[in-house]
Amino acid sequence: MKLHGYFRSSASYRVRIALNLKGLGAEHLSHHLRKGEQCAPAYLAINPQGLVPTLENDAGAILTQSLAIIEWLDETHPTPPLLPDDPLRRAKVRAFAQALACDTHPVQNLKVLARLRELGLPEEQVTGWAAWANREGLAACETLIASEPGAFCFGATPTLADLCLVPQLANARRFGVDVAAYPRLLQAEAAAKANKAFADAAPDKQPDAE
């Protein structure tokens, strides 16, 4: 398999964690987002959105969108599972993951921040926007799992929720958010970071880290 990504990309980070948890190897191909390499014609030919990650499986099939990639990995390599067996619990895990991957991360992503700069907002307001988006999403997620038992977001083992949480907390810190306001999320993050699959997927462990 080939994973097209970037070391600091939260979406790529999620997929790296999933690959590590499943014990799957992949050739990592870096596309420097700040240099616009994701918009090169050769890359747009495989991912017309010009986003990372993109996964090419061993048969040459192309998969885009991190949550879709992770669920495909979970369906084709079911051990360890990243979603609970119970349908209601599966829905809760997906809802938490989507709150971050669909409603929080995109609003503070590189493309949006670049557009705000193009519109003339000063850097302080651009960073403030990103911090606001993170605080809104993390506060909601803190409430979503406040009564959930176990070290991770949903129990004693990592799920799709944890794969989305850890990269988002990293983003929040980068934008100056005081994450101490989210003790339940920090508990889940600590459990995740003690897991080698998460630790090895961290941005600073990637060969393209700057």
N, C-alpha and C positions, 0 to 999 in steps of 0.2 A: 504494500500500500504506500501511497504518497500523501503526505499532508502538506498542503500549501497554507502557510500561516505567517505570523510575525510574533516575535517573542513577547511583546508587550500587549498584544491583542487579547482582550478578555475572552472573546469567543474561541480563539485558537487555544487559549489556556484550558478552557473547559474540555475541549476535545483531547488535548494532551493528557489530561487527568484520566479521562475515560479509557484511552488506549493503554495507559499504564495499569489501571485497575484490571483491565481485561488481559494483561500480559501480552499485548499485541505490539509488534514492531512496525514502524513506518519510516519511510524516508522523509525527512523534514526539509521542505523547500521554502526559503524565506522570501517574502516580498515586503520591502521596506515601505511602510505606510506613509511616513512623513516625506519620503522622496517620491511618492506617487507611483511606485512600482506596481501597485495593484491595478492601475489603469493602463498598463502596457497592453497593446493589442493581443499579444500571445496569451496573456492571462485572461483578458476579457473573452477570449475564444472559449475558455472553459468555465468561466464564471462571469456572465454578462453584468452582474451587479457590481463587479469590481470590489468585492468584499472578501475578507478571509474569515474563517477557513474554507478551504475546499478539500475534499477527500477523494482521491482516486483509488478505487479498490483494485484487487489483483486482476480482475477481468477488464479493467479499464473504464468501468462505470464512474460517472462523476456525481458526487453528492455535495450539496451546498447547505448552508444554514446549520449552525452548531447543534441546535436541539434535534434537528432531523438526523444529523450524522450520529449523534450520541444514541438516539433511539434505534437507529439501524444497527449500530454496534451492539446494543443490548439485545436486539432480537436475533442477530446472527451469532453472537457470542454471549450466551445468557449467564455465564458464570464469571464473576459474581453479579447478581442482578442489581440494576440501578433503579428499579421501580418495584414497589411492594406488590404482592400477589393480590391483595384485596382491592377491588375496583375503586372503592371510596378513598382508600389511602393513596392509590395511584393518582387519583384526581387531585388530591391535596398536594402531593409532591409536585405534580405538573404545574399547579396553580402558583406555588411558591417560585418554582424555576422561571415561569413565564413572567411573574411580577418583576423579576430582575432582568431576564434576558430580552423581554419584549417591551416592557414599560419603563425600565430604569436605564439600562445600558445604552439603548439607541439614542436617548435624549441627550446624553452627555458624551456621545461618541465623537471621534475625530472629525467626521464629516459635518456634523451639526456645529461643533465649535468653530470649524473653519468658516462656515457660513456666517456665524455671528460676527466673526472678525471682518469678513467681507462687507457686512452691513455697517461697519464702523464702530462696533462696541469696543470700549477699552478692555484691555486684558483682564483687569480686575473684575469687570462685570462678566466676562466670558468664564473665568474661573469660578465666580460666584454662582453662575447658572449651573455649572457642572456639579458644584458642591450641593446646591439645592436639590438637583435631581437625585443625587445619591442619598441625601438625608430623607427625602420623601419615600423612596423605595425601601431603604433599609428600615425605616421606622415601621412601615406596614409589615415587612417581613418579620420584624421582631415580635409584633403582635400575633402574627399568623402561627408562630411556633412557640409562643410563651409557655403553653401548658404541655408541650410535647416532651415526653420522657426520653432518656437516652442521651448519649454524648453528642451525637450528630443531630442534624436538623430534624430527622424523623426516625429516631430509634438508635440502635446500637451499631449500625453499619452505614456507610455512606450511600447516598442516593443522588439522583439527578439534582436535587435541591442543593446539596453541598458542592457539587461541581460548578454551580452558578454562583453560590455565595462567596467562595474563597476569592475568585477573581474580582468580584464586585467590591469586596472590602478593600482589596488592594487599590482599586480605582479610587474609592472614597478617600483613602489616606493620601493618595497622590494629589487630590484636590483639597486637602486640608480639613477634611471632615473629622470631628471628634467622635470616633467610633466607640468610645467608652459608654455612650448612651445606649448601646445595644448589647447588653451582657449575654443574652441567650444566643445571639448570633456569634459572639466572640467565643462562647463555649463550643459551639459547633466548629468554628474555624480552628480552634486549638486541637480538637480531636482530629480534624482533617490533616492539619499540618504535621501531626505526629505519624501520619501514614506515608510510607515511602513513595507511593504512587503520586500523591499530591506534592510532596517535597521535590521530587524529580521533575515535575511539570512546571515548577515555578519559573517565572520569567528570567531570573538571574542565573538559572541553571542551563539556559538554552545557548546553543553555539552562536546564534546571531545577536546575543545580548550585547548592548553597547556599554 
